[in-house]
Amino acid sequence: MNSFEKNITFVIVSFKSGHIIEQCIKSINSNIKIIVVENSDNIHIKNYLENRFSNVEVIIAKENLGYGKGNNLGISKVNTQYVFILNPDAILAENCLAELYKAHSILKDDFSILAPNYSNNYGFFSDQNNHLKKEIMEVDYVKGFAILINLKNVTFDKIFDENFFLFLEEIDLCKRIKNNGGKIFVIQKSKVQHLEKQASGDSLNVELCRNWHWMWSLFYYNYKHYGFFKAYKVTTPKLFSSIVKLVVALILFNKKKFLIHYFRLSGLFNAFLKKPSWLRPSNI
């Protein structure tokens, strides 16, 4: 383990993700400290993981804090310069940290965030995009399932905005970093696999909660950074689309689609009214 890896702590926010998190932990060097924030009162997962892995410390939040607040709790326990935020349904490739280390050596600590590339193609970071062949690519934002934060260069009182419960917290963080002159890079050869949505499950309550928070967060993010008119412009087409789809679902007696668009509208109206992101799967 090199000096770079010795100076990294992983923070993984989990919500009853015991069925998937072991794969994630096993993909990390066993000499690197890992802090798991369990967003429930499940003491059994703490006992199991801490007994199973000597480098893992589990913090029981006792309530569902969400992605941002949960990560902030984990970060508050970090004593290293770098914190690697990782989703429980993400798996590091063997070369992930080695390639980040190479980039770190080239950049000489002149970065706020380094992110590995998505092994299943990162969308606009795809290997097939000929104009994106640089091994180190400076970008405006990265997805939040796997990001290395340089705490020396990111000095916000709270890394993540805790007003978000779900969605766009990492985009908001990247926006604030860029506004402060920070640099964000994707390392093309560093790979991570993301088993999307497997950490949170696929129950109807979870799906409804995700739809509610997507609309709430979309409005809040745009309102925060660009003002009311931008937030209104971005979300109004989605408002009318959900109204139409809700009516169609009602006519077709499609209960699931009706509920999804009802919750999307509810999330958006709560954001319009500047209400907090209060919805949780447990109170649906």
C-alpha positions as CSV (number, residue, x, y, z in Angstrom):
1,M,0.0,0.0,0.0
2,N,1.5,3.3,-1.1
3,S,1.4,6.6,0.8
4,F,-1.5,7.8,-1.3
5,E,-3.7,4.8,-0.2
6,K,-2.6,5.2,3.4
7,N,-4.1,8.7,3.3
8,I,-7.6,7.6,2.1
9,T,-10.6,6.7,4.1
10,F,-13.7,5.2,2.4
11,V,-17.2,6.4,3.4
12,I,-20.1,4.2,2.3
13,V,-23.6,5.2,3.2
14,S,-25.9,2.2,3.4
15,F,-29.6,1.7,3.9
16,K,-30.3,-2.0,4.7
17,S,-27.8,-2.9,2.0
18,G,-26.3,-6.0,3.7
19,H,-27.2,-8.1,0.6
20,I,-24.9,-6.1,-1.7
21,I,-22.3,-4.2,0.4
22,E,-19.9,-7.1,1.0
23,Q,-19.0,-7.1,-2.7
24,C,-18.2,-3.4,-2.4
25,I,-16.0,-3.8,0.7
26,K,-14.2,-6.8,-0.8
27,S,-13.1,-4.7,-3.8
28,I,-11.2,-2.3,-1.5
29,N,-7.7,-3.0,-0.2
30,S,-8.2,-4.5,3.2
31,N,-5.6,-2.2,4.7
32,I,-7.6,0.9,3.9
33,K,-10.0,2.3,6.6
34,I,-13.7,2.1,5.7
35,I,-16.5,3.9,7.5
36,V,-20.0,2.5,6.8
37,V,-22.9,4.8,7.8
38,E,-25.9,2.6,8.2
39,N,-29.0,4.8,7.7
40,S,-31.2,2.5,9.9
41,D,-31.2,1.0,13.4
42,N,-29.9,-2.3,12.2
43,I,-27.3,-3.2,14.8
44,H,-26.9,-6.6,13.3
45,I,-25.2,-5.3,10.2
46,K,-22.8,-3.4,12.4
47,N,-21.9,-6.6,14.3
48,Y,-21.6,-8.6,11.2
49,L,-19.5,-6.3,9.1
50,E,-17.1,-5.3,11.9
51,N,-16.5,-9.0,12.8
52,R,-16.1,-9.9,9.1
53,F,-13.8,-7.0,8.1
54,S,-11.1,-5.7,10.4
55,N,-10.8,-2.4,8.5
56,V,-14.5,-1.5,8.7
57,E,-16.2,0.7,11.3
58,V,-20.0,0.9,11.1
59,I,-21.9,3.9,12.4
60,I,-25.6,3.3,13.1
61,A,-27.5,6.5,12.3
62,K,-30.7,5.1,13.7
63,E,-32.7,7.0,11.1
64,N,-32.6,7.5,7.3
65,L,-30.4,10.5,7.0
66,G,-30.2,10.3,3.2
67,Y,-27.1,10.4,1.0
68,G,-25.7,13.9,1.8
69,K,-26.3,14.0,5.5
70,G,-25.1,10.4,5.9
71,N,-21.9,11.1,4.0
72,N,-21.3,14.2,6.1
73,L,-21.6,12.1,9.3
74,G,-19.0,9.7,7.9
75,I,-16.7,12.4,6.7
76,S,-16.8,14.0,10.2
77,K,-15.0,10.8,11.5
78,V,-12.3,10.9,8.8
79,N,-8.7,11.8,9.8
80,T,-7.1,11.4,6.4
81,Q,-6.6,14.0,3.6
82,Y,-8.7,12.1,1.1
83,V,-12.2,10.6,1.5
84,F,-13.5,8.2,-1.1
85,I,-17.3,8.4,-1.2
86,L,-18.6,5.1,-2.5
87,N,-22.1,3.6,-3.0
88,P,-22.6,0.2,-1.5
89,D,-23.6,-1.1,-5.0
90,A,-20.3,0.0,-6.5
91,I,-17.4,-2.3,-7.1
92,L,-13.8,-1.0,-7.7
93,A,-11.9,-2.6,-10.5
94,E,-8.4,-3.9,-9.6
95,N,-6.8,-0.9,-11.3
96,C,-9.0,1.8,-9.7
97,L,-6.8,3.2,-7.0
98,A,-3.6,2.6,-8.9
99,E,-4.8,4.8,-11.8
100,L,-6.0,7.4,-9.3
101,Y,-2.6,7.4,-7.7
102,K,-0.9,8.0,-11.1
103,A,-3.2,10.9,-11.7
104,H,-2.6,12.2,-8.2
105,S,1.1,12.1,-8.9
106,I,0.7,14.1,-12.1
107,L,-1.7,16.7,-10.7
108,K,0.4,17.2,-7.6
109,D,-2.6,17.6,-5.3
110,D,-4.1,20.4,-7.6
111,F,-7.6,18.9,-7.6
112,S,-10.7,18.9,-5.4
113,I,-12.3,15.7,-6.8
114,L,-10.9,12.7,-8.7
115,A,-13.4,10.2,-10.0
116,P,-12.9,6.8,-11.6
117,N,-14.6,6.1,-15.0
118,Y,-17.7,3.9,-15.2
119,S,-16.6,0.5,-16.4
120,N,-19.9,0.1,-18.3
121,N,-19.4,3.4,-20.1
122,Y,-19.9,6.7,-18.2
123,G,-22.2,8.2,-20.9
124,F,-20.2,11.2,-22.1
125,F,-17.0,9.7,-20.6
126,S,-17.3,6.6,-22.9
127,D,-14.1,5.1,-24.3
128,Q,-15.9,5.2,-27.7
129,N,-15.9,9.1,-27.7
130,N,-12.7,9.8,-29.7
131,H,-12.6,13.4,-28.5
132,L,-12.3,12.2,-24.9
133,K,-9.2,10.1,-25.2
134,K,-7.3,12.0,-22.5
135,E,-6.4,9.9,-19.5
136,I,-7.1,12.8,-17.2
137,M,-10.2,14.8,-18.2
138,E,-11.2,18.0,-16.4
139,V,-15.0,18.1,-16.1
140,D,-17.7,20.2,-14.6
141,Y,-19.3,17.5,-12.6
142,V,-19.2,13.7,-11.8
143,K,-21.7,11.2,-10.6
144,G,-21.7,10.6,-6.9
145,F,-21.4,6.8,-6.6
146,A,-17.6,6.9,-6.6
147,I,-15.7,10.1,-5.9
148,L,-12.4,10.9,-4.2
149,I,-12.5,14.2,-2.4
150,N,-9.4,16.1,-1.4
151,L,-10.4,17.6,1.9
152,K,-7.4,19.9,1.8
153,N,-8.9,21.7,-1.1
154,V,-12.6,21.3,-0.2
155,T,-13.1,23.3,3.0
156,F,-16.9,23.8,3.2
157,D,-18.3,23.5,6.7
158,K,-20.4,20.6,5.4
159,I,-19.3,18.9,2.2
160,F,-22.8,18.0,1.1
161,D,-25.9,20.2,1.3
162,E,-28.1,18.4,3.8
163,N,-31.3,20.0,2.4
164,F,-31.1,17.3,-0.3
165,F,-32.2,13.9,0.8
166,L,-31.7,12.1,-2.5
167,F,-30.5,13.2,-6.0
168,L,-28.2,16.0,-7.2
169,E,-26.2,16.3,-4.0
170,E,-23.0,15.5,-5.8
171,I,-23.9,17.8,-8.7
172,D,-24.5,20.6,-6.2
173,L,-21.1,19.9,-4.5
174,C,-19.4,20.0,-7.9
175,K,-21.1,23.3,-8.8
176,R,-19.9,24.9,-5.5
177,I,-16.4,23.5,-6.0
178,K,-16.2,25.0,-9.5
179,N,-17.6,28.3,-8.3
180,N,-14.7,28.4,-5.9
181,G,-12.1,27.7,-8.6
182,G,-11.7,24.0,-7.7
183,K,-10.8,21.4,-10.2
184,I,-12.6,18.1,-10.9
185,F,-11.2,15.3,-13.0
186,V,-12.3,11.9,-14.3
187,I,-9.5,9.4,-14.7
188,Q,-10.3,7.5,-17.9
189,K,-8.4,4.2,-17.1
190,S,-9.5,4.0,-13.4
191,K,-12.6,1.9,-13.4
192,V,-15.6,1.2,-11.2
193,Q,-18.7,-0.9,-11.8
194,H,-22.0,0.5,-10.6
195,L,-24.8,-2.0,-10.0
196,E,-27.5,0.7,-10.1
197,K,-30.4,0.7,-7.7
198,Q,-29.4,-2.6,-6.1
199,A,-28.5,-1.0,-2.8
200,S,-31.9,0.5,-2.1
201,G,-34.1,-2.3,-3.4
202,D,-36.9,-2.0,-5.9
203,S,-40.1,-1.9,-3.7
204,L,-42.9,0.4,-4.8
205,N,-42.4,2.6,-1.7
206,V,-38.7,3.1,-2.7
207,E,-39.7,3.9,-6.3
208,L,-42.3,6.4,-5.2
209,C,-39.8,8.1,-2.8
210,R,-37.2,8.3,-5.6
211,N,-39.7,10.0,-7.9
212,W,-40.8,12.5,-5.2
213,H,-37.2,13.4,-4.4
214,W,-36.1,13.7,-8.0
215,M,-38.6,16.4,-8.7
216,W,-38.0,18.2,-5.3
217,S,-34.2,18.1,-5.8
218,L,-34.4,19.3,-9.4
219,F,-36.3,22.4,-8.4
220,Y,-34.3,23.1,-5.3
221,Y,-30.9,22.7,-7.2
222,N,-31.9,25.1,-9.9
223,Y,-33.5,27.6,-7.5
224,K,-30.4,27.5,-5.3
225,H,-27.9,28.2,-8.1
226,Y,-29.9,30.1,-10.8
227,G,-33.0,31.5,-9.1
228,F,-36.8,31.0,-9.3
229,F,-37.3,31.6,-13.0
230,K,-34.7,29.1,-14.0
231,A,-36.1,26.5,-11.6
232,Y,-39.6,27.2,-12.9
233,K,-38.5,26.9,-16.6
234,V,-36.7,23.6,-16.0
235,T,-39.5,21.9,-14.1
236,T,-42.7,23.3,-15.7
237,P,-42.5,20.9,-18.7
238,K,-42.1,18.0,-16.3
239,L,-45.1,19.3,-14.3
240,F,-47.4,19.3,-17.3
241,S,-46.0,15.9,-18.5
242,S,-46.8,14.3,-15.1
243,I,-50.3,15.8,-15.1
244,V,-51.0,14.3,-18.5
245,K,-49.5,10.9,-17.6
246,L,-51.4,10.9,-14.3
247,V,-54.7,11.4,-16.1
248,V,-53.9,8.7,-18.7
249,A,-53.0,6.3,-15.9
250,L,-56.3,7.1,-14.2
251,I,-58.2,6.4,-17.4
252,L,-56.4,3.1,-17.9
253,F,-56.7,2.1,-14.2
254,N,-52.9,1.8,-14.0
255,K,-52.4,2.3,-10.3
256,K,-48.6,2.1,-10.2
257,K,-48.2,4.8,-13.0
258,F,-50.8,6.9,-11.3
259,L,-48.9,6.8,-8.0
260,I,-45.6,7.5,-9.6
261,H,-46.8,10.7,-11.2
262,Y,-48.8,11.7,-8.2
263,F,-45.7,11.5,-6.1
264,R,-43.7,13.4,-8.8
265,L,-46.2,16.2,-8.7
266,S,-46.2,16.2,-4.9
267,G,-42.4,16.5,-4.7
268,L,-42.5,19.4,-7.2
269,F,-45.3,21.2,-5.3
270,N,-43.4,20.8,-2.0
271,A,-40.4,22.4,-3.6
272,F,-42.5,25.2,-5.1
273,L,-43.7,25.9,-1.6
274,K,-40.2,25.7,-0.2
275,K,-41.0,22.8,2.1
276,P,-38.1,20.6,3.2
277,S,-37.4,17.2,1.5
278,W,-39.4,15.4,4.2
279,L,-40.6,12.2,2.4
280,R,-39.2,8.8,3.4
281,P,-40.1,5.3,2.2
282,S,-41.3,4.5,5.7
283,N,-44.0,7.2,5.7
284,I,-45.5,6.4,2.3
